[in-house]
Every structure is written in structure tokens, then in C-alpha cells.
Amino acid sequence: MGIGCHTAEGETSLTDHPLVAIDHILIPVADLADGARHLEQTYGLRALPGGRHPGVGTGNMIVPLGSSYLELIAVVEPAEAGSPSALRVTNALRDGRTFVTWAARTDRLDALRARLQAAGVARVVQNGARARPDGVMLRWRTLSLVPFGEPSVLPFIIEWGVPPAQHPAAATVEHPSGARGIRRLRLGDPHPDEATRRLASLLGEEISTLVVVEPAETPGVVAVELDTPGREVVIT
């Protein structure tokens, strides 16, 4: 079931919102190196060193996939394990979930935030940064659409403050599977029709060919289908 252009009764239509696309999907791991080996052996995906998130307690590795990427994320600073981001990773691992959440990208975060506020979604923009292994500093801003810890098909929104060539998805890598992109992101929700309308009303139709919502007991990411030559690769 693709994201359509309908809106639920009483919701504000944001069909003129800034362009939104899939940016990345977060995969929780207890250990980054072990997680990277599992991805390569099971799915033919190669992860590259990422970096650490200062003051957050997490570190990551990146799986570039064209314009989007997968992010292996782990708690690497026990002293900071109580931060919201670290707790989100810890809770996902505890619950046995393959995914933490996903991120949608825009280059006009302030304009999108104004439209989200018109739809009753008023959240705070936060700044983030991490240093790559080569010393290049990556900076971004994010906007949450749901309160911390609330299961949802909705992503958080990210706006990168770096040139396109420095976006994590732009890193050069050869995957053994030949993976070259995300073909489709599958989300789950107990009420898929309602969730689909909510996604459309908030984020529009730009990602409708990549995101589908299917029945599931708990809202969230269900699977990532990859664009690979010769065979289907699905992470669940």
C-alpha cells in the first residue's frame, strides 16, 4: 500500500511542503564490528567507519546506498548511555528489533517545520555533529515528529549542513551483493490505512514510490528492500 495524497478528516494538507526523501535507516547493534561482519556475510553489504556522537554515547558505521544509507549504531560510551539516543538503541536491542527508526531528508527544514506545525506537530529542532575518521566534521539539524520512545511509522527529519559529496551515502564502496540503492522501505502499523494517510499529510507524495505501510502489531520499520542485480535482498 503506497503513500497516497489523501488526508484524514481534520488534518491539514501539506501538499506544497519542501521535498522530502529517505535519508537513512538505523540498525541497532551491540558491537559495531560484529554488526558490520553480519551485514556483509548475510546481505553482502559493506559498512564503512563512521564516528562517534559527542555527548550522546553512540557511535556508528555507514552502509552507503546511492542517495540513502543504512546506519549501524551502537552505544559506545557507557557513561552517556542514559541519553535519549542511546536509550533508543538500547531499547531496540532489548526488544529484539532489527531497526530503531528511519530518517527523512529535506534541505528546507524550517519551511517544513512551519508546515508540520500547521498540522499540529510542533517539535524542537536540534543540532548534531560528528567527526569522520579523516577529521571532516559532519553537521546536521533534526526534527522529531513523535515524542521519545513512542512507536511510530513517522521518521525524524534531518537537514544536512554539508556539501552533497560529504553526505554519508556518497562515500565510495563496493558491496559484494552489488547493492546500489534502497528499492523500498516497508513500515508496519496496526492501522495501515490511517498510518498511510498520516504519512502523506505530513510528508507528501515524494517518497510514495519507496515507502509502503503494511499491517503489524507495533508501529515502525518492518523491512528494507535493496536494489541489487540478479537477486532480491531484504533486511528484516
C-alpha positions as CSV (number, residue, x, y, z in Angstrom):
1,M,0.0,0.0,0.0
2,G,1.8,3.1,-1.2
3,I,1.6,6.6,0.4
4,G,-1.2,8.4,-1.3
5,C,-2.3,12.0,-1.4
6,H,-5.4,11.7,0.9
7,T,-5.6,13.3,4.3
8,A,-7.5,12.2,7.3
9,E,-10.5,14.3,8.3
10,G,-9.4,17.4,10.2
11,E,-5.8,17.2,9.2
12,T,-4.0,20.0,7.3
13,S,-2.8,19.0,3.9
14,L,0.8,19.9,3.2
15,T,1.0,19.0,-0.4
16,D,3.2,22.1,-1.1
17,H,5.8,21.1,1.5
18,P,9.6,21.1,0.7
19,L,11.0,18.0,-0.9
20,V,11.4,15.0,1.4
21,A,13.3,11.8,0.7
22,I,14.5,8.7,2.6
23,D,17.9,9.6,4.1
24,H,18.8,6.6,6.3
25,I,17.5,3.7,8.4
26,L,19.1,3.0,11.8
27,I,20.0,-0.6,12.7
28,P,20.9,-1.2,16.4
29,V,23.9,-3.4,17.2
30,A,25.6,-4.3,20.4
31,D,29.0,-4.1,18.7
32,L,29.8,-2.2,15.5
33,A,32.5,-4.6,14.2
34,D,30.2,-7.6,14.8
35,G,27.3,-5.9,13.2
36,A,29.3,-5.0,10.1
37,R,30.5,-8.6,9.7
38,H,26.9,-9.8,10.0
39,L,25.7,-7.4,7.3
40,E,28.5,-8.4,4.9
41,Q,28.1,-12.2,5.5
42,T,24.3,-12.2,5.4
43,Y,23.4,-9.5,3.0
44,G,26.6,-8.7,1.0
45,L,26.8,-5.1,2.4
46,R,30.0,-3.4,3.3
47,A,30.0,-0.9,6.2
48,L,32.5,1.9,6.5
49,P,33.7,3.5,9.7
50,G,31.5,6.4,10.8
51,G,32.4,8.1,14.0
52,R,31.1,9.0,17.5
53,H,28.3,11.3,18.5
54,P,29.8,13.6,21.3
55,G,27.6,13.8,24.4
56,V,25.2,11.2,23.1
57,G,27.1,8.0,23.8
58,T,26.7,6.3,20.4
59,G,28.9,5.5,17.5
60,N,28.2,4.3,14.0
61,M,29.2,2.7,10.8
62,I,27.8,3.6,7.4
63,V,26.5,1.4,4.6
64,P,26.3,3.8,1.6
65,L,23.5,3.0,-0.9
66,G,23.4,5.8,-3.5
67,S,21.3,8.6,-2.2
68,S,20.4,6.9,1.1
69,Y,22.3,4.7,3.6
70,L,22.0,2.3,6.5
71,E,23.4,3.3,9.8
72,L,24.7,0.7,12.2
73,I,24.5,2.3,15.6
74,A,25.7,1.2,19.0
75,V,26.2,2.5,22.5
76,V,30.0,3.0,22.8
77,E,30.2,5.4,25.8
78,P,28.6,3.7,28.8
79,A,28.9,6.9,30.8
80,E,26.5,8.6,28.4
81,A,24.2,5.6,27.9
82,G,21.3,7.5,29.5
83,S,21.0,9.9,26.7
84,P,17.7,9.7,24.7
85,S,19.5,8.4,21.6
86,A,21.5,5.8,23.5
87,L,18.3,4.6,25.3
88,R,16.6,4.3,22.0
89,V,19.3,2.0,20.7
90,T,19.4,0.0,24.0
91,N,15.6,-0.4,24.0
92,A,15.6,-1.6,20.4
93,L,18.3,-4.2,21.2
94,R,16.4,-5.3,24.3
95,D,13.2,-5.8,22.4
96,G,14.9,-7.7,19.6
97,R,14.1,-5.2,16.9
98,T,16.1,-5.1,13.7
99,F,15.6,-1.4,13.3
100,V,15.5,1.6,15.6
101,T,13.7,4.1,13.3
102,W,14.3,5.9,10.0
103,A,15.1,9.4,8.8
104,A,13.7,11.5,6.1
105,R,15.8,14.2,4.4
106,T,14.9,17.8,3.5
107,D,17.0,20.8,2.5
108,R,14.4,23.2,3.9
109,L,13.9,22.1,7.5
110,D,12.5,25.5,8.7
111,A,9.9,25.6,6.0
112,L,8.9,22.0,6.6
113,R,8.7,22.6,10.4
114,A,6.3,25.5,9.8
115,R,4.0,23.2,7.7
116,L,4.2,20.5,10.3
117,Q,3.2,23.0,13.0
118,A,0.2,23.8,10.9
119,A,-0.7,20.1,11.1
120,G,-0.4,20.1,14.9
121,V,3.2,18.7,15.0
122,A,5.2,21.2,17.0
123,R,8.7,19.9,17.9
124,V,12.1,21.4,18.6
125,V,14.9,21.5,16.1
126,Q,18.2,20.0,17.4
127,N,21.7,20.4,16.2
128,G,24.0,17.4,15.7
129,A,27.6,16.7,14.6
130,R,30.3,14.0,14.4
131,A,33.8,13.8,13.1
132,R,34.6,11.3,10.3
133,P,37.7,9.2,10.7
134,D,39.5,11.5,8.3
135,G,38.7,14.5,10.6
136,V,36.0,16.0,8.4
137,M,33.2,17.4,10.7
138,L,29.7,16.5,9.6
139,R,26.9,18.7,10.9
140,W,23.1,18.4,10.7
141,R,19.8,19.5,12.2
142,T,17.0,17.2,13.1
143,L,13.3,17.5,13.9
144,S,11.4,14.7,15.8
145,L,7.8,14.1,14.8
146,V,6.8,12.0,17.8
147,P,7.8,12.0,21.5
148,F,10.8,10.0,22.5
149,G,10.1,6.3,22.8
150,E,6.7,6.4,21.1
151,P,6.5,3.6,18.4
152,S,5.6,5.2,15.1
153,V,5.9,4.8,11.3
154,L,6.9,8.5,11.2
155,P,10.6,9.3,10.7
156,F,12.6,12.0,12.2
157,I,13.6,14.8,9.8
158,I,17.2,15.6,9.0
159,E,18.8,18.6,7.2
160,W,22.5,18.2,6.4
161,G,24.8,21.1,6.7
162,V,27.5,19.6,4.4
163,P,28.2,19.6,0.7
164,P,26.5,16.7,-1.2
165,A,29.9,15.0,-1.7
166,Q,30.2,14.7,2.1
167,H,26.8,13.1,2.7
168,P,27.4,9.7,4.2
169,A,25.6,8.0,1.3
170,A,28.1,9.5,-1.1
171,A,31.0,7.5,0.2
172,T,32.6,5.1,-2.3
173,V,32.1,1.4,-1.6
174,E,31.7,-1.8,-3.5
175,H,29.2,-4.1,-1.9
176,P,29.6,-7.9,-2.6
177,S,25.9,-8.1,-3.3
178,G,26.2,-5.3,-5.9
179,A,23.6,-3.3,-3.9
180,R,23.1,0.2,-5.4
181,G,20.2,1.7,-3.5
182,I,17.1,1.2,-1.4
183,R,14.2,-0.1,-3.6
184,R,11.5,0.1,-0.9
185,L,11.1,0.8,2.8
186,R,8.4,-1.3,4.4
187,L,6.7,0.1,7.5
188,G,4.3,-1.6,9.8
189,D,1.3,-0.3,11.8
190,P,-1.8,-1.8,13.4
191,H,-3.9,0.6,11.3
192,P,-2.0,0.8,8.0
193,D,-4.6,2.9,6.1
194,E,-4.6,5.6,8.8
195,A,-0.8,5.5,9.0
196,T,-0.5,5.9,5.3
197,R,-2.8,8.9,5.3
198,R,-0.8,10.4,8.2
199,L,2.5,10.0,6.4
200,A,1.0,11.6,3.2
201,S,-0.4,14.5,5.0
202,L,2.8,15.3,6.8
203,L,5.5,14.3,4.3
204,G,3.7,14.4,0.9
205,E,4.0,12.2,-2.1
206,E,7.7,12.5,-3.0
207,I,8.6,9.3,-1.2
208,S,5.4,7.4,-2.1
209,T,7.2,5.1,-4.6
210,L,9.7,4.0,-1.9
211,V,7.6,3.7,1.3
212,V,4.7,1.3,2.0
213,V,2.8,0.6,5.2
214,E,1.6,-2.9,6.0
215,P,-0.3,-4.5,8.9
216,A,1.8,-5.0,12.0
217,E,1.3,-5.3,15.8
218,T,3.7,-2.5,16.6
219,P,4.4,0.6,14.5
220,G,7.8,1.0,13.0
221,V,10.2,-0.2,10.3
222,V,9.5,-3.8,9.1
223,A,12.0,-4.3,6.3
224,V,14.3,-2.7,3.8
225,E,14.3,-4.0,0.3
226,L,17.5,-3.3,-1.6
227,D,18.1,-2.6,-5.3
228,T,20.6,-5.4,-6.2
229,P,21.4,-7.0,-9.6
230,G,20.3,-10.6,-10.1
231,R,18.6,-11.3,-6.7
232,E,16.4,-9.8,-4.1
233,V,18.0,-8.7,-0.9
234,V,15.6,-7.9,2.0
235,I,16.7,-6.9,5.5
236,T,14.1,-7.8,8.1
